Amino acid sequence: MISLNVTYYNDFELLKWWYTTVKRLENEGYEFILNIGDDGSMKNPAVDFFEKNEPTQHMRLFRVVDDIGFNSHGTRNLLMKQTTTDWNLMSDIDRQYPDKTLKMINVCEDDLTKGSYYSFYEIKEASPDRFSLNDYLVHHYDFWETGGYDEEFVNIHWGDRYFLETLTRVAKRNKMEYWDVRYVRGARNVSWEEVPFTIYPDDKTLIHPLGAWGDETFRHRLKKFVRDRNKTAKGRKSKQVLNFEWTQIF
């Protein structure tokens, strides 16, 4: 069996899509383990959704206790610490997959190779089609060979790029042209101040430093920014993962 590891934040409608899709496919004979990681939602915690929608035996809910602010990197580490399967789809609540893609994932496990990870073709109306960076199927062993997501990037954009750069050193990336994913949250709004912020409708804390990941000078500047930021009282002292309180709801 393959696990679907999905980070969640304050959006019942998007959670409903995952819940109904996985439940319907299970009734059709395609079983997954759905692991939901609630990244400290205060307005619409995922547990409230499940009080009105009975989870199946293959659904599990984990919650970060405090709303740290864009802790999706840490939440992904949490889900990979708690997964019970070798192969895991890493995704977010604002991703949606066609049935054909999920069914292909369900039946392909015997064809997957440890030492490789598998990317999806992104369907996005706001930009040309391309391969998604942050949705991928990965073996548990290969994920942790990287050390997981660096939680010093928590609250800062680009932590996903830093992780994937590391993952590509330990596992070969395979682009699956017939595996599709669609982003549904909508475009990000950037407010340029002394430090530019990427503003989500429900979270205005995400720092988005100037630069492009393809620029080596920028990558070095960003890593120094992260190191310096975490020397402050608010910075994270430990270099271990799961530097936050969490609980399993079911």
Secondary structure, 3 states (H helix, E strand, C coil): CCEEEEEECCCHHHHHHHHHHHHHHHHCCCCCEEEEEECCCCCCCHHHHHHHCCCCCCEEEEEECCCCCCCHHHHHHHHHHHCCCCEEEEEECCEECCHHHHHHHHHCHHHCCCCEEEEEEEECCCCCCEEEEEEEEEEHHHHHHCCCCCHHHCCECCHHHHHHHHHHHHCEEEEEEEEEEEECCCCCEEECCCCCEEEECCEEEEECCCCCCCCHHHHHHHHHHHHHHCCCCCCCCCCCCCCCCEEECC
